[in-house]
């Protein structure tokens, strides 16, 4: 057997071993979490190390308990998820309204201090989040909106704007200026060029930026803990889950069900956004 054949077979086997190992490392934690959320706590205590559970032993009672209001003996996760969905959608919408024209401006327009503005986008990330939390806590308290979703949305918008502008600006830079110049020769103004030409071409990046903003707002915990701890009806789902984890009387199956509820919306949204990204890229290829 030649050396080339040995290398091909060896690397062929190693490739599949690597794929299997990475797949198990990615999927198994979520599988185990989901499995525990469907197992009654009595069965979990009897078989704590069991990986595979007979179908007849699975139950959805845990999710009923997690989603039910606290007044009915549940954990109130339905309210927490509504709060997170509201905060995340509003944050995503407001951030896109700000960053799309801002990224277009720094990409296409020439003004004094443009390079300095571009270089300061990430300055906010040079500071630990806890240092930013103190002035935000004082400022929102002075405005009387600290313990509200409005204050939380403002914080998330401020945190996601720099990276979002950077992501969109880099993509706008890749769109040939000659396309916009041709439209200007045909009589289009700046707004029409941006709305009818640049934004459709940048739709994949806008979708990915929106997904990034939503994920940051959905999963964020520090500022939700800092601002909303005293207002349980306003808790987001990540804050609600952390409060459950700190209670010694809460069964682990309840925590696993809450973790699944925190994770599944992001997976669904990513799947939807992935299809939109593929459609956008295919549309761009047809135009080319």
Backbone bond lengths (Angstrom), bond angles and torsions (degrees), N, CA, C in turn:
res aa  C-N    CA-C-N  psi(-1)  N-CA   C-N-CA  omega(-1)  CA-C   N-CA-C  phi
1 X - - - 1.474 - - 1.530 109.26 -
2 X 1.307 115.78 130.44 1.464 119.15 -176.24 1.529 110.92 -73.90
3 X 1.319 114.78 165.29 1.467 120.71 179.89 1.524 111.11 -64.75
4 X 1.353 115.51 -36.97 1.459 119.51 179.83 1.528 111.54 -64.11
5 X 1.338 116.90 -40.25 1.470 120.21 178.88 1.522 111.00 -65.24
6 X 1.352 115.81 -41.12 1.476 119.26 178.93 1.523 110.54 -61.84
7 X 1.335 116.56 -44.45 1.466 119.87 -179.82 1.517 111.03 -63.52
8 X 1.334 117.04 -42.05 1.463 119.65 -179.45 1.526 111.34 -62.38
9 X 1.336 116.49 -45.16 1.465 119.08 -179.94 1.520 111.56 -66.92
10 X 1.338 115.55 -40.61 1.471 118.69 -179.13 1.521 111.12 -63.63
11 X 1.333 116.29 -49.73 1.469 118.97 -178.31 1.528 111.40 -70.30
12 X 1.364 116.53 -28.21 1.457 118.27 175.11 1.515 111.53 -63.85
13 X 1.343 116.32 -42.46 1.471 120.49 178.21 1.528 110.61 -68.18
14 X 1.345 116.31 -44.28 1.467 119.38 -179.53 1.516 111.60 -62.51
15 X 1.331 117.27 -33.53 1.460 119.25 179.14 1.522 111.29 -62.74
16 X 1.343 115.39 -45.90 1.462 117.98 -179.43 1.527 111.81 -70.26
17 X 1.333 116.80 -34.88 1.472 118.92 176.31 1.519 110.38 -62.32
18 X 1.336 116.04 -42.83 1.468 120.31 179.39 1.529 111.27 -63.46
19 X 1.343 115.33 -42.88 1.467 118.59 179.61 1.525 111.08 -62.32
20 X 1.340 116.52 -43.90 1.469 119.69 -179.06 1.526 111.10 -65.18
21 X 1.333 116.64 -43.13 1.469 119.97 -178.99 1.537 110.70 -63.34
22 X 1.329 116.60 -45.90 1.460 119.71 -179.50 1.531 111.74 -66.00
23 X 1.347 115.98 -36.89 1.466 118.72 178.12 1.527 111.23 -65.42
24 X 1.337 115.78 -44.77 1.469 118.80 178.50 1.523 111.34 -63.48
25 X 1.340 116.67 -41.13 1.468 119.49 -179.85 1.518 111.98 -64.90
26 X 1.349 117.08 -28.56 1.469 120.02 -178.79 1.520 112.05 -87.09
27 X 1.325 116.80 -38.32 1.460 120.52 -171.59 1.527 112.70 -90.39
28 X 1.350 116.42 -36.61 1.464 118.78 -172.77 1.535 113.50 -59.18
29 X 1.352 120.58 -44.31 1.471 118.17 179.67 1.528 112.77 -58.50
30 X 1.334 116.35 -41.34 1.469 118.10 179.57 1.529 110.73 -69.48
31 X 1.350 116.84 -38.22 1.464 119.65 177.63 1.526 110.35 -60.82
32 X 1.341 116.94 -46.39 1.460 120.31 -177.54 1.527 110.88 -64.94
33 X 1.316 115.91 -38.42 1.465 119.61 177.69 1.526 110.54 -64.14
34 X 1.345 116.48 -46.19 1.465 119.78 179.94 1.524 111.18 -65.72
35 X 1.343 116.32 -39.15 1.469 119.56 -179.95 1.525 111.01 -62.17
36 X 1.336 116.88 -44.54 1.459 120.17 -179.47 1.523 112.07 -64.77
37 X 1.341 116.39 -29.36 1.459 118.80 -179.24 1.526 112.65 -71.55
38 X 1.336 117.61 -18.84 1.470 121.17 -179.93 1.533 112.57 -101.98
39 X 1.331 117.82 1.45 1.463 121.15 -178.23 1.526 109.44 -98.95
40 X 1.335 118.83 133.05 1.468 119.87 175.00 1.522 110.64 -61.14
41 X 1.301 116.32 146.49 1.464 120.27 -176.41 1.518 111.52 -60.83
42 X 1.363 117.55 -30.39 1.464 119.45 178.73 1.532 110.97 -64.49
43 X 1.337 116.33 -42.90 1.454 119.73 179.21 1.520 111.72 -68.50
44 X 1.322 116.34 -34.83 1.470 119.39 178.59 1.526 110.72 -65.42
45 X 1.332 117.24 -38.28 1.470 120.07 178.79 1.527 111.25 -70.11
46 X 1.348 116.75 -32.91 1.458 119.60 179.05 1.528 112.10 -74.07
47 X 1.350 116.12 -34.97 1.476 120.69 -177.45 1.533 109.28 -130.89
48 X 1.323 118.39 72.91 1.482 119.81 -173.86 1.527 114.32 -68.35
49 X 1.339 118.23 -25.34 1.460 120.51 -176.74 1.511 113.87 -99.45
50 X 1.315 117.42 9.03 1.462 120.10 -175.86 1.522 110.79 -74.77
51 X 1.346 116.18 133.64 1.462 121.39 -179.65 1.517 111.35 -97.74
52 X 1.333 116.58 -38.65 1.466 120.65 179.64 1.527 109.14 -110.61
53 X 1.328 115.43 132.14 1.459 121.75 -175.39 1.517 109.06 -118.11
54 X 1.351 118.86 133.57 1.471 119.84 176.18 1.529 111.51 -57.66
55 X 1.322 115.21 144.24 1.461 120.17 -175.99 1.522 111.69 -60.44
56 X 1.338 117.31 -36.19 1.468 120.12 -177.24 1.526 112.90 -67.05
57 X 1.331 117.73 -14.57 1.468 120.13 179.42 1.531 112.28 -92.58
58 X 1.325 117.82 -8.27 1.464 119.92 -177.93 1.516 110.67 -76.98
59 X 1.326 116.22 151.62 1.454 121.65 -178.75 1.533 109.94 -148.22
60 X 1.315 116.03 152.70 1.473 121.09 175.71 1.531 111.55 -103.18
61 X 1.321 115.94 8.48 1.461 120.00 -178.24 1.531 111.42 -61.33
62 X 1.331 116.18 -32.03 1.470 119.20 179.95 1.522 111.20 -61.44
63 X 1.327 116.56 -42.43 1.464 119.76 -179.55 1.527 111.61 -68.71
64 X 1.339 116.38 -34.50 1.463 119.08 176.14 1.519 110.22 -61.66
65 X 1.342 116.11 -40.67 1.457 120.14 179.74 1.527 111.92 -69.40
66 X 1.339 116.48 -37.19 1.468 119.77 -178.32 1.527 111.04 -69.85
67 X 1.325 117.02 -41.09 1.465 120.66 -174.52 1.530 112.65 -82.36
68 X 1.324 118.42 -21.52 1.468 120.92 -176.65 1.527 110.82 -65.69
69 X 1.343 117.71 147.99 1.481 120.44 177.60 1.528 111.35 -62.25
70 X 1.298 115.87 155.06 1.466 120.68 179.39 1.525 111.67 -64.28
71 X 1.340 116.43 -28.01 1.460 119.55 178.32 1.520 112.04 -66.66
72 X 1.346 116.60 -20.82 1.462 121.37 178.22 1.522 112.23 -103.49
73 X 1.325 116.94 14.18 1.455 121.16 178.37 1.509 114.72 89.48
74 X 1.328 118.45 3.67 1.457 121.69 179.32 1.519 111.91 -90.04
75 X 1.330 114.90 -168.04 1.469 120.84 -178.92 1.525 113.18 -102.45
76 X 1.322 118.04 -6.33 1.469 120.77 175.25 1.507 115.56 73.98
77 X 1.345 117.92 25.19 1.459 119.25 -177.72 1.522 113.48 -70.24
78 X 1.314 118.02 -23.75 1.469 119.12 176.38 1.526 109.90 -60.50
79 X 1.337 116.84 -42.44 1.468 120.13 177.15 1.521 110.90 -66.38
80 X 1.335 117.06 -42.53 1.461 119.69 -179.55 1.533 110.85 -60.49
81 X 1.328 116.36 -40.50 1.464 119.44 -179.23 1.528 111.07 -68.99
82 X 1.324 117.19 -36.93 1.474 119.20 175.66 1.524 110.06 -63.78
83 X 1.330 116.84 -41.82 1.468 119.54 178.43 1.532 111.28 -62.36
84 X 1.329 116.59 -44.55 1.468 119.89 179.89 1.521 111.18 -65.04
85 X 1.341 116.36 -40.92 1.464 119.30 179.92 1.531 110.29 -63.57
86 X 1.335 117.21 -42.12 1.466 120.24 179.01 1.529 111.11 -63.02
87 X 1.315 116.23 -49.33 1.472 119.98 -178.43 1.524 110.53 -62.86
88 X 1.331 117.57 -41.95 1.467 120.79 -176.14 1.530 111.43 -69.53
89 X 1.341 117.29 -44.02 1.461 119.43 -179.38 1.536 111.31 -66.13
90 X 1.315 116.84 -43.93 1.469 119.50 179.76 1.527 110.40 -64.63
91 X 1.335 116.42 -42.35 1.467 119.77 177.59 1.523 111.10 -60.27
92 X 1.333 116.85 -44.53 1.465 120.50 -179.69 1.526 110.81 -63.01
93 X 1.319 116.66 -45.05 1.461 120.21 -178.43 1.531 111.71 -64.24
94 X 1.334 116.70 -49.17 1.468 119.73 -178.77 1.523 111.70 -64.16
95 X 1.317 116.60 -39.71 1.467 119.45 -179.61 1.521 111.10 -64.62
96 X 1.336 116.98 -43.26 1.470 119.23 179.50 1.522 111.12 -65.01
97 X 1.332 117.18 -37.77 1.462 119.56 178.53 1.531 111.04 -59.96
98 X 1.322 116.06 -33.73 1.469 120.16 -178.94 1.528 111.55 -83.58
99 X 1.337 116.82 -45.91 1.469 118.92 -167.92 1.528 113.31 -79.75
100 X 1.332 118.96 -27.96 1.476 119.08 -178.88 1.535 111.20 -62.67
101 X 1.333 120.02 -54.99 1.473 118.21 177.18 1.519 113.06 -66.85
102 X 1.355 117.16 -31.67 1.467 119.24 179.34 1.527 110.97 -66.75
103 X 1.340 116.68 -44.42 1.463 119.83 179.07 1.529 111.06 -65.91
104 X 1.329 116.44 -37.58 1.465 119.20 177.74 1.530 110.49 -64.75
105 X 1.325 116.23 -39.58 1.463 119.93 -178.98 1.524 111.73 -64.78
106 X 1.322 117.56 -46.85 1.474 119.37 -178.17 1.522 111.52 -72.88
107 X 1.320 117.46 -17.20 1.462 120.13 178.55 1.520 112.12 -87.80
108 X 1.342 117.68 -37.17 1.447 120.58 -171.16 1.530 114.68 -107.78
109 X 1.309 117.30 -27.10 1.462 120.14 -173.51 1.530 110.83 -99.48
110 X 1.322 114.53 150.27 1.461 121.77 178.12 1.527 109.72 -108.54
111 X 1.323 115.71 124.58 1.462 120.34 179.55 1.517 108.74 -150.33
112 X 1.325 116.20 161.53 1.460 120.74 -177.68 1.530 110.23 -67.14
113 X 1.319 116.84 132.33 1.460 122.60 179.80 1.514 114.15 84.60
114 X 1.336 116.47 12.33 1.467 119.28 -178.27 1.533 111.91 -60.23
115 X 1.315 117.29 -45.80 1.461 119.76 -179.39 1.526 111.41 -64.86
116 X 1.356 116.25 -37.65 1.460 119.47 179.00 1.531 111.02 -66.54
117 X 1.343 116.63 -37.44 1.461 120.19 178.18 1.525 110.46 -63.79
118 X 1.347 116.04 -43.27 1.457 119.55 179.72 1.526 111.99 -62.57
119 X 1.322 116.25 -37.23 1.465 119.46 -176.67 1.520 113.33 -76.86
120 X 1.343 117.71 -15.14 1.468 119.74 -177.40 1.527 112.87 -96.29
121 X 1.345 117.87 2.53 1.461 119.23 -178.68 1.521 112.32 -58.21
122 X 1.326 114.94 -40.92 1.457 118.83 -173.76 1.526 112.61 -94.50
123 X 1.327 116.70 7.15 1.464 118.55 -179.87 1.521 111.11 -61.84
124 X 1.351 116.02 -33.85 1.455 118.65 -178.62 1.516 111.63 -64.63
125 X 1.355 117.21 -25.92 1.457 119.91 -178.68 1.519 112.68 -84.92
126 X 1.341 116.67 -2.06 1.459 119.43 175.24 1.516 111.11 -75.31
127 X 1.336 117.41 -16.10 1.456 121.08 -177.52 1.531 109.63 -104.50
128 X 1.330 117.82 140.44 1.475 119.97 174.98 1.527 110.74 -60.31
129 X 1.321 115.83 148.44 1.458 120.49 -176.71 1.518 111.94 -60.41
130 X 1.324 117.55 -33.13 1.457 119.71 -177.40 1.532 111.23 -66.31
131 X 1.370 116.79 -29.80 1.468 119.47 177.15 1.526 110.17 -69.81
132 X 1.333 117.46 -38.52 1.462 120.04 176.73 1.520 111.32 -69.88
133 X 1.342 116.08 -27.25 1.459 119.16 -176.17 1.526 112.09 -66.06
134 X 1.334 117.19 -33.58 1.473 119.87 -175.54 1.531 111.23 -65.82
135 X 1.358 119.81 -54.39 1.479 118.04 178.10 1.522 112.56 -64.02
136 X 1.342 117.84 -33.76 1.466 118.96 176.76 1.518 110.97 -65.09
137 X 1.321 116.79 -38.84 1.467 120.65 178.62 1.520 110.36 -62.15
138 X 1.336 116.31 -45.22 1.473 120.43 -178.80 1.535 110.52 -68.23
139 X 1.337 116.36 -44.28 1.465 119.67 -177.12 1.522 112.82 -65.48
140 X 1.331 117.17 -45.94 1.467 119.65 179.91 1.522 111.45 -69.19
141 X 1.341 117.13 -29.87 1.468 119.26 175.03 1.517 110.97 -66.02
142 X 1.345 116.24 -39.89 1.463 120.03 178.56 1.529 111.44 -64.83
143 X 1.331 116.40 -33.48 1.466 120.24 178.84 1.523 112.59 -82.00
144 X 1.323 117.21 -11.05 1.463 121.10 178.83 1.513 114.22 77.81
145 X 1.331 118.27 20.74 1.473 121.18 -178.94 1.527 111.57 -122.49
146 X 1.331 116.70 18.31 1.467 118.31 -177.53 1.522 111.73 -65.10
147 X 1.295 117.79 -48.30 1.459 121.03 -178.53 1.526 110.57 -91.61
148 X 1.319 115.66 60.22 1.461 120.77 -179.71 1.518 109.03 -153.10
149 X 1.314 115.30 161.94 1.462 119.50 176.07 1.519 111.67 -70.27
150 X 1.322 118.01 -25.80 1.461 121.12 178.54 1.531 110.09 -62.06
151 X 1.319 116.76 -47.09 1.460 120.16 178.38 1.513 111.83 -62.60
152 X 1.342 116.69 -40.52 1.461 119.77 -179.78 1.532 111.14 -65.61
153 X 1.328 116.54 -40.08 1.468 119.93 178.31 1.528 110.68 -63.22
154 X 1.324 117.59 -42.04 1.467 120.47 179.23 1.529 111.20 -61.25
155 X 1.315 116.43 -40.09 1.468 119.96 179.00 1.526 110.25 -64.90
156 X 1.333 116.89 -45.33 1.469 119.95 -178.73 1.527 111.02 -65.91
157 X 1.319 117.65 -38.53 1.464 120.34 177.90 1.529 109.93 -61.83
158 X 1.332 115.92 -45.01 1.469 119.54 179.97 1.522 111.78 -63.73
159 X 1.333 117.22 -35.28 1.462 120.28 -177.93 1.527 112.85 -74.68
160 X 1.325 117.84 -31.74 1.466 120.46 -174.03 1.528 113.59 -94.53
161 X 1.319 118.47 -14.67 1.465 120.31 -177.67 1.537 113.38 -61.06
162 X 1.345 120.47 -47.60 1.478 118.71 -175.94 1.520 113.60 -58.30
163 X 1.334 117.40 -50.53 1.467 119.39 -178.77 1.527 111.13 -66.19
164 X 1.323 117.09 -37.11 1.468 120.17 -179.39 1.528 111.03 -64.18
165 X 1.321 116.78 -42.19 1.471 119.68 177.33 1.520 110.44 -63.30
166 X 1.316 115.75 -41.19 1.467 119.22 179.70 1.530 110.97 -62.64
167 X 1.332 117.58 -43.03 1.464 121.22 -179.55 1.529 110.97 -63.55
168 X 1.318 116.97 -47.05 1.464 120.35 -177.59 1.522 111.78 -71.62
169 X 1.325 117.35 -38.08 1.465 119.94 -179.29 1.519 110.94 -61.73
170 X 1.324 116.67 -43.08 1.470 119.53 179.39 1.524 111.16 -61.36
171 X 1.342 117.55 -37.03 1.462 118.60 179.59 1.520 110.75 -73.37
172 X 1.337 118.03 -39.98 1.462 120.20 177.13 1.526 110.70 -58.93
173 X 1.330 116.66 -34.14 1.474 119.77 -179.89 1.523 111.94 -65.01
174 X 1.353 116.94 -25.45 1.469 119.62 -178.46 1.533 112.26 -82.45
175 X 1.323 118.54 -12.94 1.472 121.32 179.19 1.528 108.37 -81.18
176 X 1.318 118.26 123.78 1.476 120.17 -176.53 1.532 112.04 -58.31
177 X 1.307 114.88 133.09 1.471 120.01 178.20 1.526 110.62 -67.06
178 X 1.328 117.14 -24.81 1.471 120.10 -178.02 1.526 111.94 -61.95
179 X 1.349 116.59 -29.84 1.467 119.07 177.49 1.524 110.30 -63.00
180 X 1.323 116.71 -44.88 1.468 120.82 -179.88 1.534 110.98 -69.63
181 X 1.327 116.53 -35.40 1.462 119.09 178.28 1.529 110.84 -65.44
182 X 1.339 116.55 -37.23 1.465 119.56 176.93 1.522 110.94 -64.33
183 X 1.353 115.96 -40.27 1.466 119.20 178.11 1.525 111.05 -66.12
184 X 1.342 116.92 -36.56 1.462 120.13 178.81 1.521 111.03 -65.94
185 X 1.331 116.61 -36.63 1.468 120.10 176.34 1.520 110.84 -63.32
186 X 1.354 116.13 -33.61 1.468 120.46 179.05 1.522 112.69 -78.34
187 X 1.331 117.53 -1.41 1.460 120.39 174.52 1.512 115.78 104.87
188 X 1.331 118.96 4.73 1.467 120.41 -179.68 1.525 109.94 -77.14
189 X 1.350 115.85 143.05 1.463 119.33 175.97 1.526 109.98 -89.81
190 X 1.333 116.09 179.44 1.466 120.63 -174.74 1.529 111.96 -60.57
191 X 1.329 117.08 -43.14 1.464 119.77 -178.61 1.531 111.09 -65.25
192 X 1.337 116.77 -42.85 1.468 119.72 179.35 1.527 111.23 -63.89
193 X 1.315 116.79 -39.29 1.470 119.79 178.21 1.524 111.00 -61.60
194 X 1.339 115.35 -45.41 1.466 118.95 -178.55 1.526 111.02 -67.16
195 X 1.343 117.07 -43.26 1.461 121.25 -173.60 1.526 112.42 -75.64
196 X 1.339 117.07 -39.35 1.464 120.69 -172.55 1.523 113.73 -95.98
197 X 1.325 117.82 -20.19 1.465 119.45 -175.43 1.531 111.91 -118.43
198 X 1.332 116.34 -56.98 1.464 119.35 -171.88 1.532 112.11 -69.80
199 X 1.334 117.18 -47.37 1.465 119.35 -176.62 1.531 112.91 -64.10
200 X 1.348 120.88 -42.80 1.476 118.26 175.52 1.523 113.08 -60.32
201 X 1.334 117.22 -36.86 1.459 119.07 177.87 1.525 111.87 -68.89
202 X 1.327 116.01 -29.35 1.468 120.04 -177.66 1.526 112.38 -94.23
203 X 1.330 118.48 9.61 1.459 120.31 -175.95 1.531 113.50 -56.71
204 X 1.352 120.79 -42.31 1.471 118.33 178.45 1.529 112.90 -58.14
205 X 1.328 116.75 -43.16 1.465 119.20 -179.42 1.526 111.38 -70.74
206 X 1.327 117.16 -34.70 1.466 119.28 176.26 1.522 110.46 -64.24
207 X 1.339 116.75 -39.47 1.462 120.00 177.53 1.525 111.47 -64.23
208 X 1.318 116.40 -44.57 1.464 118.89 -179.88 1.523 111.16 -66.97
209 X 1.328 117.23 -34.88 1.467 120.45 176.93 1.528 110.59 -66.77
210 X 1.338 116.37 -41.72 1.467 119.97 177.65 1.524 110.88 -62.15
211 X 1.332 116.28 -39.88 1.467 119.75 177.97 1.517 110.93 -64.31
212 X 1.328 116.39 -41.02 1.475 120.10 177.82 1.536 110.77 -60.98
213 X 1.331 116.41 -45.17 1.471 119.89 -179.30 1.526 110.45 -63.26
214 X 1.339 116.33 -44.32 1.465 119.64 -178.70 1.524 110.99 -62.23
215 X 1.322 116.48 -42.80 1.462 119.64 -179.04 1.526 111.26 -64.50
216 X 1.322 117.53 -40.25 1.466 120.19 178.07 1.526 109.99 -61.58
217 X 1.352 116.69 -46.61 1.462 119.81 -177.78 1.527 111.56 -68.96
218 X 1.327 117.50 -36.30 1.466 120.68 -177.60 1.530 111.53 -69.65
219 X 1.330 117.25 -39.92 1.464 120.96 -173.51 1.525 113.39 -93.50
220 X 1.320 118.83 -10.86 1.463 120.59 -173.47 1.531 110.49 -61.53
221 X 1.325 115.57 140.74 1.467 119.70 -175.27 1.525 113.46 -126.04
222 X 1.353 117.55 -41.24 1.467 120.75 -170.91 1.523 111.95 -59.06
223 X 1.335 117.61 -52.13 1.465 119.78 -176.22 1.526 111.58 -71.97
224 X 1.339 117.26 -31.37 1.466 119.37 174.98 1.528 110.25 -63.87
225 X 1.334 115.88 -40.80 1.470 119.72 177.54 1.521 111.00 -65.64
226 X 1.329 116.72 -40.86 1.462 121.06 -175.91 1.525 112.06 -68.93
227 X 1.335 116.98 -37.80 1.463 120.21 -172.03 1.527 114.11 -97.11
228 X 1.341 117.39 -30.16 1.469 119.03 -167.82 1.522 114.34 -115.01
229 X 1.315 118.34 6.80 1.469 119.72 -176.40 1.521 112.20 -57.32
230 X 1.321 117.70 -38.63 1.472 121.59 -175.76 1.524 112.77 -80.66
231 X 1.345 117.68 -3.21 1.469 121.03 -177.57 1.532 110.12 -123.90
232 X 1.340 118.11 78.74 1.480 120.31 -178.19 1.527 114.20 -53.58
233 X 1.356 120.94 -36.09 1.472 117.95 178.99 1.529 113.49 -63.46
234 X 1.345 117.94 -18.30 1.464 121.03 -178.44 1.526 113.00 -99.26
235 X 1.315 117.84 2.48 1.466 119.93 -175.59 1.517 111.37 -60.98
236 X 1.335 114.36 143.35 1.465 120.39 170.03 1.534 108.43 -86.82
237 X 1.331 115.75 171.10 1.460 118.84 -172.52 1.524 111.63 -68.62
238 X 1.347 118.32 -34.98 1.465 119.38 178.29 1.527 110.61 -67.24
239 X 1.320 117.36 -38.59 1.470 120.27 177.23 1.523 110.65 -67.97
240 X 1.324 117.19 -41.56 1.461 120.12 178.12 1.516 111.96 -61.66
241 X 1.335 116.60 -39.73 1.462 119.89 179.26 1.520 111.16 -66.30
242 X 1.320 117.53 -39.99 1.462 120.14 179.68 1.521 111.16 -65.98
243 X 1.334 117.17 -35.56 1.457 119.53 178.68 1.523 110.91 -69.13
244 X 1.349 116.52 -33.80 1.460 119.39 175.39 1.521 110.64 -66.11
245 X 1.345 116.50 -40.87 1.462 120.77 -177.45 1.519 112.36 -64.14
246 X 1.335 116.91 -26.39 1.463 120.00 -179.38 1.518 113.07 -82.40
247 X 1.339 117.16 -7.69 1.464 119.73 -179.76 1.519 111.07 -94.13
248 X 1.321 117.77 124.83 1.462 121.09 -176.09 1.518 111.93 -74.81
249 X 1.339 118.14 -16.63 1.456 120.49 -177.97 1.518 112.73 -89.98
250 X 1.334 117.46 -3.15 1.463 121.18 -178.16 1.530 109.41 -85.93
251 X 1.342 119.02 122.81 1.474 120.52 179.55 1.524 111.58 -62.77
252 X 1.324 114.42 150.70 1.464 119.54 179.82 1.528 111.38 -65.01
253 X 1.313 117.56 -30.04 1.467 119.18 177.65 1.522 111.32 -63.07
254 X 1.327 117.10 -34.39 1.475 121.17 176.37 1.525 109.68 -65.42
255 X 1.328 116.47 -42.72 1.469 119.63 179.31 1.524 111.06 -63.79
256 X 1.339 116.15 -39.63 1.466 118.87 179.60 1.526 110.72 -67.09
257 X 1.315 117.56 -39.25 1.467 119.94 177.04 1.528 110.80 -63.21
258 X 1.332 116.66 -40.86 1.465 119.61 176.66 1.513 112.00 -64.56
259 X 1.332 116.97 -37.07 1.468 120.18 177.89 1.520 111.20 -65.53
260 X 1.337 116.70 -39.33 1.458 119.67 177.83 1.525 110.31 -64.42
261 X 1.331 116.76 -42.20 1.465 119.94 179.08 1.527 111.47 -64.76
262 X 1.317 117.26 -30.21 1.460 120.48 176.95 1.527 111.74 -73.22
263 X 1.329 116.88 -29.74 1.456 121.14 -173.15 1.520 113.46 -91.48
264 X 1.334 117.59 -40.12 1.468 121.30 -171.68 1.535 113.26 -58.85
265 X 1.337 121.12 -44.33 1.476 118.88 179.60 1.522 113.64 -57.05
266 X 1.331 117.31 -37.05 1.461 120.04 178.91 1.526 110.43 -66.67
267 X 1.340 116.39 -40.25 1.471 119.54 179.40 1.529 110.22 -64.49
268 X 1.331 116.85 -43.59 1.473 120.32 179.58 1.522 110.31 -63.26
269 X 1.323 116.49 -46.38 1.467 119.78 -178.68 1.519 111.07 -63.38
270 X 1.327 116.73 -39.76 1.461 119.60 178.39 1.521 111.00 -63.53
271 X 1.334 117.09 -39.28 1.470 120.45 178.84 1.524 110.52 -62.86
272 X 1.329 115.93 -43.47 1.468 119.79 178.32 1.525 110.54 -64.34
273 X 1.321 116.66 -44.98 1.464 120.16 -178.49 1.516 111.41 -66.75
274 X 1.335 117.19 -32.29 1.462 119.77 179.57 1.522 110.65 -64.56
275 X 1.342 116.91 -40.65 1.464 119.94 177.07 1.519 110.82 -64.02
276 X 1.321 116.63 -41.17 1.466 120.21 179.07 1.522 111.07 -64.81
277 X 1.332 116.21 -37.90 1.464 119.78 177.84 1.518 110.88 -63.71
278 X 1.332 116.92 -42.32 1.460 120.45 179.53 1.523 111.24 -63.87
279 X 1.346 116.13 -42.59 1.458 119.64 178.57 1.522 111.04 -62.53
280 X 1.328 116.49 -40.88 1.458 120.05 -179.43 1.511 112.36 -65.37
281 X 1.333 116.73 -41.81 1.451 119.98 178.74 1.528 111.23 -67.23
282 X 1.331 117.90 -38.72 1.455 121.17 178.69 1.521 110.92 -65.94
283 X 1.352 116.30 -42.00 1.460 120.30 177.34 1.517 111.31 -60.09
284 X 1.336 116.83 -41.69 1.453 119.93 178.41 1.516 112.73 -63.96
285 X 1.351 116.88 -36.13 1.450 120.46 178.49 1.530 111.19 -66.79
286 X 1.358 116.75 -39.67 1.461 119.26 178.43 1.518 111.36 -63.00
287 X 1.357 115.63 -40.59 1.462 118.73 179.48 1.526 111.06 -64.44
288 X 1.379 114.75 -38.41 1.453 116.44 179.57 1.522 111.20 -64.07
